[in-house]
Amino acid sequence: MKNLEILAVDNAAYQNILTRTSIRNFKDQEVPEDLKSALLHAGMSAPSGVNKQPWEFILIDDHEILKRLSESLPYAKMTAQAPIAIVVCGNSERFLDGDDSTLWVQDLSAASENILLAAHAFGLGAVWTCLYPHQDRMKYVCEILNIPENMIPFNLIPIGYPSKVHTPIDKWHPDRVHLNKF
Ligand SMILES: Cc1cc2nc3c(=O)[nH]c(=O)nc-3n(C[C@H](O)[C@H](O)[C@H](O)COP(=O)(O)O)c2cc1C
């Protein structure tokens, strides 16, 4: 599309979105307590269908538990290095019915992205690692974290100070934008 161009908008929130990358290497440095609750607050500030807020969050700061999780989850090995991780869970008692019964996935995705963006804004790094819908991964995490049956572990987000500098990749594709009709 010709009439859409990248604008160098000087806005901190916008630049934070554009420069976030997945971080999988962490320094041996603690995350301050106020930032831990700020990350969770960011997650809880997400939009959700019918404002159901169908999420629960497990904050993990115990190194032994982080290590056990990393040993069970091949795509989340970096968890062993991270000072903290957040497991975003869906509370099935707050899921909607009928055609809206899977909206919780979108709600939890919005909450997860808020956590990633808040982490980046605080100079932390984070990566979304996939649990749902992989039954084997969900089972391990439920066992390790004692998650009750009515909760669905959705993803695991290891968080810490990045040990390497990451250059964000520009994902702007004007050819994927369609004006007024496809
Ligand atoms: C639904 C979803 C599942 C993902 N699962 C994993 C995962 O299991 N392990 C991992 O290292 N990264 C995972 N990622 C991170 C992606 O690999 C990453 O977002 C993608 O490569 C783009 O890179 P960026 O986040 O740096 O922009 C996942 C991301 C999403 C949104």
Ligand as a Chemical Component Dictionary entry (heavy atoms), coordinates in Angstrom:
data_LIG
# 
_chem_comp.id                   LIG 
_chem_comp.type                 NON-POLYMER 
_chem_comp.pdbx_formal_charge   0 
_chem_comp.three_letter_code    LIG 
# 
loop_
_chem_comp_atom.comp_id 
_chem_comp_atom.atom_id 
_chem_comp_atom.alt_atom_id 
_chem_comp_atom.type_symbol 
_chem_comp_atom.charge 
_chem_comp_atom.model_Cartn_x 
_chem_comp_atom.model_Cartn_y 
_chem_comp_atom.model_Cartn_z 
_chem_comp_atom.pdbx_ordinal 
LIG C1  C1  C 0 2.001  -18.641 20.977 1  
LIG C2  C2  C 0 3.504  -18.528 21.110 2  
LIG C3  C3  C 0 4.235  -19.638 21.466 3  
LIG C4  C4  C 0 5.628  -19.543 21.611 4  
LIG N1  N1  N 0 6.309  -20.625 22.088 5  
LIG C5  C5  C 0 7.646  -20.519 22.307 6  
LIG C6  C6  C 0 8.364  -21.577 22.965 7  
LIG O1  O1  O 0 7.791  -22.592 23.355 8  
LIG N2  N2  N 0 9.696  -21.405 23.164 9  
LIG C7  C7  C 0 10.366 -20.272 22.762 10 
LIG O2  O2  O 0 11.590 -20.197 22.973 11 
LIG N3  N3  N 0 9.698  -19.238 22.160 12 
LIG C8  C8  C 0 8.377  -19.329 21.950 13 
LIG N4  N4  N 0 7.667  -18.258 21.416 14 
LIG C9  C9  C 0 8.392  -17.028 21.019 15 
LIG C10 C10 C 0 8.508  -16.920 19.507 16 
LIG O3  O3  O 0 9.455  -17.849 19.028 17 
LIG C11 C11 C 0 8.872  -15.472 19.121 18 
LIG O4  O4  O 0 7.878  -14.582 19.585 19 
LIG C12 C12 C 0 9.036  -15.304 17.620 20 
LIG O5  O5  O 0 10.145 -16.049 17.141 21 
LIG C13 C13 C 0 9.215  -13.832 17.210 22 
LIG O6  O6  O 0 10.332 -13.285 17.855 23 
LIG P1  P1  P 0 10.216 -11.994 18.788 24 
LIG O7  O7  O 0 9.315  -12.342 19.959 25 
LIG O8  O8  O 0 11.623 -11.705 19.220 26 
LIG O9  O9  O 0 9.606  -10.893 17.985 27 
LIG C14 C14 C 0 6.287  -18.330 21.310 28 
LIG C15 C15 C 0 5.526  -17.203 20.948 29 
LIG C16 C16 C 0 4.153  -17.294 20.880 30 
LIG C17 C17 C 0 3.349  -16.041 20.583 31 
# 
loop_
_chem_comp_bond.comp_id 
_chem_comp_bond.atom_id_1 
_chem_comp_bond.atom_id_2 
_chem_comp_bond.value_order 
_chem_comp_bond.pdbx_ordinal 
LIG C1  C2  SING 1  
LIG C2  C3  SING 2  
LIG C2  C16 DOUB 3  
LIG C3  C4  DOUB 4  
LIG C4  N1  SING 5  
LIG C4  C14 SING 6  
LIG N1  C5  DOUB 7  
LIG C5  C6  SING 8  
LIG C5  C8  SING 9  
LIG C6  O1  DOUB 10 
LIG C6  N2  SING 11 
LIG N2  C7  SING 12 
LIG C7  O2  DOUB 13 
LIG C7  N3  SING 14 
LIG N3  C8  DOUB 15 
LIG C8  N4  SING 16 
LIG N4  C9  SING 17 
LIG N4  C14 SING 18 
LIG C9  C10 SING 19 
LIG C10 O3  SING 20 
LIG C10 C11 SING 21 
LIG C11 O4  SING 22 
LIG C11 C12 SING 23 
LIG C12 O5  SING 24 
LIG C12 C13 SING 25 
LIG C13 O6  SING 26 
LIG O6  P1  SING 27 
LIG P1  O7  DOUB 28 
LIG P1  O8  SING 29 
LIG P1  O9  SING 30 
LIG C14 C15 DOUB 31 
LIG C15 C16 SING 32 
LIG C16 C17 SING 33 
# 
